[in-house]
């Protein structure tokens, strides 16, 4: 699921709030990378910001390679521009659909 919203808070202040939500819902921390999770809240994009900190990276580093993230993101914000690639999300969508069809065949 992807959501869009607005906040007066900076992303670095919002992220800990998302982590608290994850904990309350039942996310367990694991030392294993990419372990199954009950919930995982990520910040994908914030306007055209580029943030590289140990606790938060925006845009999400794997956003463009994950169909399950990118397809819903395109649906709700097609005119968003990825700050690193410079591409609009709506222009990335046809590439994803092509790759999905390859796997389905």
OpenMM code with the backbone's topology and positions (N, CA, C; nanometers):
from openmm import Vec3, app, unit

residues = "UNK UNK UNK UNK UNK UNK UNK UNK UNK UNK UNK UNK UNK UNK UNK UNK UNK UNK UNK UNK UNK UNK UNK UNK UNK UNK UNK UNK UNK UNK UNK UNK UNK UNK UNK UNK UNK UNK UNK UNK UNK UNK UNK UNK UNK UNK UNK UNK UNK UNK UNK UNK UNK UNK UNK UNK UNK UNK UNK UNK UNK UNK UNK UNK UNK UNK UNK UNK UNK UNK UNK UNK UNK UNK UNK UNK UNK UNK UNK UNK UNK UNK UNK UNK UNK UNK UNK UNK UNK UNK UNK UNK UNK UNK UNK UNK UNK UNK UNK UNK UNK UNK UNK UNK UNK".split()
positions = [
    Vec3(0.0843, -0.1162, 0.0000),
    Vec3(0.0000, 0.0000, 0.0000),
    Vec3(0.0892, 0.1230, 0.0000),
    Vec3(0.0506, 0.2207, -0.0772),
    Vec3(0.1197, 0.3487, -0.0777),
    Vec3(0.0213, 0.4567, -0.0378),
    Vec3(0.0713, 0.5528, 0.0349),
    Vec3(-0.0095, 0.6661, 0.0788),
    Vec3(0.0632, 0.7946, 0.0462),
    Vec3(-0.0125, 0.8988, 0.0312),
    Vec3(0.0453, 1.0305, 0.0147),
    Vec3(-0.0117, 1.1208, 0.1239),
    Vec3(0.0636, 1.2189, 0.1629),
    Vec3(0.0159, 1.3064, 0.2682),
    Vec3(0.1019, 1.4299, 0.2795),
    Vec3(0.0687, 1.5099, 0.3789),
    Vec3(0.1407, 1.6334, 0.4044),
    Vec3(0.1640, 1.6451, 0.5538),
    Vec3(0.2771, 1.6986, 0.5900),
    Vec3(0.3074, 1.7232, 0.7307),
    Vec3(0.3971, 1.8453, 0.7424),
    Vec3(0.3798, 1.9211, 0.8492),
    Vec3(0.4712, 2.0322, 0.8724),
    Vec3(0.6063, 1.9831, 0.9259),
    Vec3(0.6121, 1.8561, 0.9661),
    Vec3(0.7367, 1.8006, 1.0207),
    Vec3(0.8341, 1.7634, 0.9104),
    Vec3(0.9619, 1.7728, 0.9415),
    Vec3(1.0652, 1.7273, 0.8488),
    Vec3(1.0667, 1.5745, 0.8481),
    Vec3(1.1066, 1.5123, 0.7369),
    Vec3(1.1085, 1.3656, 0.7292),
    Vec3(1.1852, 1.2986, 0.8426),
    Vec3(1.2949, 1.3575, 0.8851),
    Vec3(1.3756, 1.2978, 0.9918),
    Vec3(1.2989, 1.2962, 1.1245),
    Vec3(1.1993, 1.3831, 1.1389),
    Vec3(1.1148, 1.3851, 1.2596),
    Vec3(0.9945, 1.2905, 1.2450),
    Vec3(0.9507, 1.2679, 1.1223),
    Vec3(0.8367, 1.1792, 1.0966),
    Vec3(0.8763, 1.0330, 1.1094),
    Vec3(0.9949, 0.9988, 1.0628),
    Vec3(1.0375, 0.8591, 1.0590),
    Vec3(1.0280, 0.7888, 1.1955),
    Vec3(1.0737, 0.8497, 1.3056),
    Vec3(1.0587, 0.7837, 1.4361),
    Vec3(0.9117, 0.7593, 1.4741),
    Vec3(0.8229, 0.8473, 1.4298),
    Vec3(0.6800, 0.8273, 1.4553),
    Vec3(0.6301, 0.7025, 1.3823),
    Vec3(0.6765, 0.6834, 1.2588),
    Vec3(0.6399, 0.5636, 1.1832),
    Vec3(0.6930, 0.4381, 1.2519),
    Vec3(0.8142, 0.4473, 1.3061),
    Vec3(0.8706, 0.3322, 1.3767),
    Vec3(0.7878, 0.2975, 1.5003),
    Vec3(0.7370, 0.3984, 1.5694),
    Vec3(0.6510, 0.3737, 1.6862),
    Vec3(0.5209, 0.3060, 1.6440),
    Vec3(0.4653, 0.3489, 1.5312),
    Vec3(0.3442, 0.2851, 1.4789),
    Vec3(0.3718, 0.1383, 1.4485),
    Vec3(0.4853, 0.1118, 1.3831),
    Vec3(0.5228, -0.0275, 1.3523),
    Vec3(0.5308, -0.1119, 1.4791),
    Vec3(0.5941, -0.0579, 1.5811),
    Vec3(0.6077, -0.1300, 1.7081),
    Vec3(0.4716, -0.1575, 1.7717),
    Vec3(0.3836, -0.0579, 1.7714),
    Vec3(0.2514, -0.0749, 1.8323),
    Vec3(0.1684, -0.1788, 1.7583),
    Vec3(0.1847, -0.1856, 1.6276),
    Vec3(0.1078, -0.2816, 1.5490),
    Vec3(0.1658, -0.4220, 1.5619),
    Vec3(0.2929, -0.4316, 1.5967),
    Vec3(0.3484, -0.5641, 1.6195),
    Vec3(0.4727, -0.5991, 1.5408),
    Vec3(0.5415, -0.4999, 1.4874),
    Vec3(0.6651, -0.5303, 1.4163),
    Vec3(0.7717, -0.5735, 1.5154),
    Vec3(0.8371, -0.6801, 1.4845),
    Vec3(0.9484, -0.7291, 1.5652),
    Vec3(1.0779, -0.6962, 1.4916),
    Vec3(1.1754, -0.6468, 1.5631),
    Vec3(1.3037, -0.6197, 1.5000),
    Vec3(1.3798, -0.7508, 1.4851),
    Vec3(1.4498, -0.7612, 1.3751),
    Vec3(1.5267, -0.8818, 1.3461),
    Vec3(1.6634, -0.8398, 1.2970),
    Vec3(1.7628, -0.9155, 1.3332),
    Vec3(1.8979, -0.8858, 1.2850),
    Vec3(1.9149, -0.9336, 1.1406),
    Vec3(1.8258, -1.0221, 1.0988),
    Vec3(1.8310, -1.0742, 0.9624),
    Vec3(1.7756, -0.9690, 0.8661),
    Vec3(1.8543, -0.9390, 0.7626),
    Vec3(1.8110, -0.8399, 0.6656),
    Vec3(1.7000, -0.8981, 0.5784),
    Vec3(1.5999, -0.8185, 0.5506),
    Vec3(1.4836, -0.8565, 0.4701),
    Vec3(1.4064, -0.9735, 0.5299),
    Vec3(1.4066, -0.9835, 0.6610),
    Vec3(1.3271, -1.0861, 0.7289),
    Vec3(1.1790, -1.0516, 0.7102),
    Vec3(1.0907, -1.1521, 0.7101),
    Vec3(0.9474, -1.1231, 0.6982),
    Vec3(0.9009, -1.0303, 0.8101),
    Vec3(0.8127, -0.9386, 0.7748),
    Vec3(0.7637, -0.8411, 0.8714),
    Vec3(0.6129, -0.8319, 0.8629),
    Vec3(0.5512, -0.8096, 0.9765),
    Vec3(0.4070, -0.7905, 0.9816),
    Vec3(0.3710, -0.6559, 0.9193),
    Vec3(0.4564, -0.5559, 0.9428),
    Vec3(0.4357, -0.4220, 0.8877),
    Vec3(0.5721, -0.3581, 0.8629),
    Vec3(0.5784, -0.2765, 0.7590),
    Vec3(0.7014, -0.2044, 0.7268),
    Vec3(0.6606, -0.0723, 0.6633),
    Vec3(0.6848, 0.0365, 0.7318),
    Vec3(0.6489, 0.1687, 0.6804),
    Vec3(0.7768, 0.2378, 0.6335),
    Vec3(0.7789, 0.2740, 0.5068),
    Vec3(0.8936, 0.3425, 0.4482),
    Vec3(0.8510, 0.4783, 0.3943),
    Vec3(0.9434, 0.5716, 0.3931),
    Vec3(0.9220, 0.6997, 0.3276),
    Vec3(0.9894, 0.6875, 0.1914),
    Vec3(0.9101, 0.6929, 0.0859),
    Vec3(0.9636, 0.6753, -0.0491),
    Vec3(1.0181, 0.8051, -0.1063),
    Vec3(0.9345, 0.9075, -0.1080),
    Vec3(0.9697, 1.0371, -0.1650),
    Vec3(0.9183, 1.1483, -0.0748),
    Vec3(0.9901, 1.2577, -0.0720),
    Vec3(0.9442, 1.3799, -0.0066),
    Vec3(0.9788, 1.4935, -0.1015),
    Vec3(0.8760, 1.5382, -0.1733),
    Vec3(0.8963, 1.6401, -0.2764),
    Vec3(1.0152, 1.5997, -0.3626),
    Vec3(1.1141, 1.6873, -0.3733),
    Vec3(1.2320, 1.6558, -0.4536),
    Vec3(1.3563, 1.6448, -0.3645),
    Vec3(1.3349, 1.6065, -0.2381),
    Vec3(1.4451, 1.6004, -0.1417),
    Vec3(1.5324, 1.4778, -0.1626),
    Vec3(1.6581, 1.4949, -0.1300),
    Vec3(1.7556, 1.3860, -0.1286),
    Vec3(1.8157, 1.3859, 0.0116),
    Vec3(1.7883, 1.2788, 0.0874),
    Vec3(1.8353, 1.2688, 0.2259),
    Vec3(1.9178, 1.1410, 0.2392),
    Vec3(2.0390, 1.1536, 0.2852),
    Vec3(2.1258, 1.0379, 0.3080),
    Vec3(2.1764, 1.0431, 0.4515),
    Vec3(2.1054, 0.9753, 0.5408),
    Vec3(2.1474, 0.9649, 0.6796),
    Vec3(2.1450, 0.8178, 0.7176),
    Vec3(2.2096, 0.7828, 0.8261),
    Vec3(2.2142, 0.6418, 0.8654),
    Vec3(2.0752, 0.5870, 0.8958),
    Vec3(1.9870, 0.6701, 0.9490),
    Vec3(1.8536, 0.6225, 0.9860),
    Vec3(1.7486, 0.6425, 0.8767),
    Vec3(1.7743, 0.7292, 0.7803),
    Vec3(1.6738, 0.7601, 0.6780),
    Vec3(1.7405, 0.7952, 0.5457),
    Vec3(1.6920, 0.7284, 0.4405),
    Vec3(1.7371, 0.7594, 0.3044),
    Vec3(1.6148, 0.7879, 0.2185),
    Vec3(1.6114, 0.9073, 0.1601),
    Vec3(1.5027, 0.9488, 0.0721),
    Vec3(1.5652, 1.0046, -0.0539),
    Vec3(1.5251, 0.9580, -0.1715),
    Vec3(1.4231, 0.8572, -0.1956),
    Vec3(1.4681, 0.7206, -0.1442),
    Vec3(1.3697, 0.6358, -0.1210),
    Vec3(1.4017, 0.5012, -0.0733),
    Vec3(1.4947, 0.4365, -0.1758),
    Vec3(1.6088, 0.3814, -0.1319),
    Vec3(1.7094, 0.3315, -0.2256),
    Vec3(1.6623, 0.2201, -0.3192),
    Vec3(1.5644, 0.1422, -0.2798),
    Vec3(1.5190, 0.0307, -0.3648),
    Vec3(1.3860, 0.0599, -0.4338),
    Vec3(1.3394, 0.1806, -0.4234),
    Vec3(1.2077, 0.2147, -0.4764),
    Vec3(1.1918, 0.1795, -0.6246),
    Vec3(1.2894, 0.2130, -0.7055),
    Vec3(1.2767, 0.1930, -0.8501),
    Vec3(1.2904, 0.0474, -0.8931),
    Vec3(1.3331, -0.0385, -0.8031),
    Vec3(1.3504, -0.1797, -0.8399),
    Vec3(1.2432, -0.2704, -0.7805),
    Vec3(1.1465, -0.2124, -0.7114),
    Vec3(1.0417, -0.2929, -0.6479),
    Vec3(0.9059, -0.2594, -0.7073),
    Vec3(0.8582, -0.3499, -0.7912),
    Vec3(0.7287, -0.3286, -0.8560),
    Vec3(0.6175, -0.3079, -0.7544),
    Vec3(0.6212, -0.3847, -0.6441),
    Vec3(0.5140, -0.3760, -0.5448),
    Vec3(0.5112, -0.2413, -0.4743),
    Vec3(0.6178, -0.1638, -0.4880),
    Vec3(0.6229, -0.0282, -0.4326),
    Vec3(0.5915, 0.0736, -0.5419),
    Vec3(0.6551, 0.0564, -0.6551),
    Vec3(0.6463, 0.1569, -0.7608),
    Vec3(0.5094, 0.1627, -0.8281),
    Vec3(0.4462, 0.0494, -0.8526),
    Vec3(0.3158, 0.0513, -0.9197),
    Vec3(0.2108, 0.1299, -0.8408),
    Vec3(0.1931, 0.1049, -0.7102),
    Vec3(0.0955, 0.1880, -0.6379),
    Vec3(0.1402, 0.3338, -0.6265),
    Vec3(0.2707, 0.3588, -0.6183),
    Vec3(0.3196, 0.4969, -0.6110),
    Vec3(0.2835, 0.5727, -0.7388),
    Vec3(0.2956, 0.5065, -0.8531),
    Vec3(0.2594, 0.5687, -0.9806),
    Vec3(0.1098, 0.6004, -0.9831),
    Vec3(0.0303, 0.5129, -0.9262),
    Vec3(-0.1149, 0.5342, -0.9254),
    Vec3(-0.1532, 0.6594, -0.8468),
    Vec3(-0.0869, 0.6842, -0.7349),
    Vec3(-0.1285, 0.7981, -0.6523),
    Vec3(-0.0510, 0.9270, -0.6798),
    Vec3(0.0687, 0.9168, -0.7393),
    Vec3(0.1466, 1.0375, -0.7649),
    Vec3(0.2273, 1.0221, -0.8942),
    Vec3(0.1578, 1.0124, -1.0073),
    Vec3(0.2271, 0.9889, -1.1352),
    Vec3(0.3234, 1.1003, -1.1756),
    Vec3(0.2953, 1.2235, -1.1323),
    Vec3(0.3792, 1.3366, -1.1709),
    Vec3(0.4954, 1.3621, -1.0760),
    Vec3(0.5144, 1.2714, -0.9799),
    Vec3(0.6314, 1.2840, -0.8917),
    Vec3(0.7566, 1.2582, -0.9724),
    Vec3(0.8582, 1.3340, -0.9438),
    Vec3(0.9859, 1.3189, -1.0136),
    Vec3(1.0857, 1.2570, -0.9165),
    Vec3(1.1470, 1.1477, -0.9582),
    Vec3(1.2469, 1.0823, -0.8738),
    Vec3(1.3699, 1.1724, -0.8697),
    Vec3(1.4128, 1.2159, -0.7506),
    Vec3(1.5208, 1.3141, -0.7420),
    Vec3(1.6575, 1.2654, -0.7887),
    Vec3(1.6781, 1.1355, -0.7986),
    Vec3(1.8087, 1.0864, -0.8455),
    Vec3(1.8052, 1.0565, -0.9945),
    Vec3(1.7059, 0.9784, -1.0384),
    Vec3(1.6994, 0.9417, -1.1801),
    Vec3(1.6502, 1.0579, -1.2661),
    Vec3(1.5731, 1.1498, -1.2042),
    Vec3(1.5177, 1.2618, -1.2797),
    Vec3(1.3945, 1.2248, -1.3604),
    Vec3(1.3513, 1.0993, -1.3534),
    Vec3(1.2355, 1.0534, -1.4294),
    Vec3(1.1065, 1.0751, -1.3506),
    Vec3(0.9996, 1.1044, -1.4240),
    Vec3(0.8684, 1.1084, -1.3626),
    Vec3(0.8222, 0.9652, -1.3410),
    Vec3(0.7532, 0.9406, -1.2305),
    Vec3(0.7077, 0.8046, -1.2016),
    Vec3(0.6215, 0.7493, -1.3142),
    Vec3(0.5375, 0.8331, -1.3744),
    Vec3(0.4497, 0.7853, -1.4818),
    Vec3(0.5290, 0.7365, -1.6025),
    Vec3(0.6512, 0.7827, -1.6201),
    Vec3(0.7342, 0.7369, -1.7314),
    Vec3(0.8098, 0.6090, -1.6978),
    Vec3(0.8184, 0.5771, -1.5720),
    Vec3(0.8861, 0.4547, -1.5298),
    Vec3(0.7899, 0.3368, -1.5376),
    Vec3(0.6607, 0.3614, -1.5218),
    Vec3(0.5597, 0.2560, -1.5181),
    Vec3(0.5651, 0.1614, -1.6385),
    Vec3(0.5739, 0.2093, -1.7630),
    Vec3(0.5769, 0.1140, -1.8751),
    Vec3(0.6929, 0.0141, -1.8662),
    Vec3(0.8054, 0.0555, -1.8113),
    Vec3(0.9195, -0.0349, -1.7958),
    Vec3(0.8855, -0.1463, -1.6980),
    Vec3(0.8148, -0.1114, -1.5929),
    Vec3(0.7783, -0.2103, -1.4914),
    Vec3(0.6806, -0.3114, -1.5494),
    Vec3(0.5785, -0.2618, -1.6195),
    Vec3(0.4779, -0.3505, -1.6785),
    Vec3(0.5449, -0.4487, -1.7729),
    Vec3(0.6407, -0.4026, -1.8512),
    Vec3(0.7135, -0.4908, -1.9426),
    Vec3(0.7863, -0.5990, -1.8651),
    Vec3(0.8520, -0.5629, -1.7560),
    Vec3(0.9246, -0.6626, -1.6759),
    Vec3(0.8298, -0.7622, -1.6108),
    Vec3(0.7139, -0.7168, -1.5654),
    Vec3(0.6162, -0.8059, -1.5049),
    Vec3(0.5685, -0.9082, -1.6082),
    Vec3(0.5422, -0.8631, -1.7299),
    Vec3(0.4971, -0.9551, -1.8348),
    Vec3(0.6026, -1.0609, -1.8647),
    Vec3(0.7298, -1.0235, -1.8580),
    Vec3(0.8380, -1.1202, -1.8812),
    Vec3(0.8308, -1.2346, -1.7794),
    Vec3(0.8066, -1.1979, -1.6521),
    Vec3(0.8011, -1.2980, -1.5482),
    Vec3(0.6756, -1.3850, -1.5583),
    Vec3(0.5663, -1.3260, -1.6068),
    Vec3(0.4389, -1.3986, -1.6137),
    Vec3(0.4375, -1.5017, -1.7268),
    Vec3(0.5149, -1.4763, -1.8306),
    Vec3(0.5149, -1.5681, -1.9480),
    Vec3(0.5861, -1.6973, -1.9218),
] * unit.nanometer
topology = app.Topology()
chain = topology.addChain("A")
for resn in residues:
    res = topology.addResidue(resn, chain)
    for name in ("N", "CA", "C"):
        topology.addAtom(name, app.Element.getBySymbol(name[0]), res)
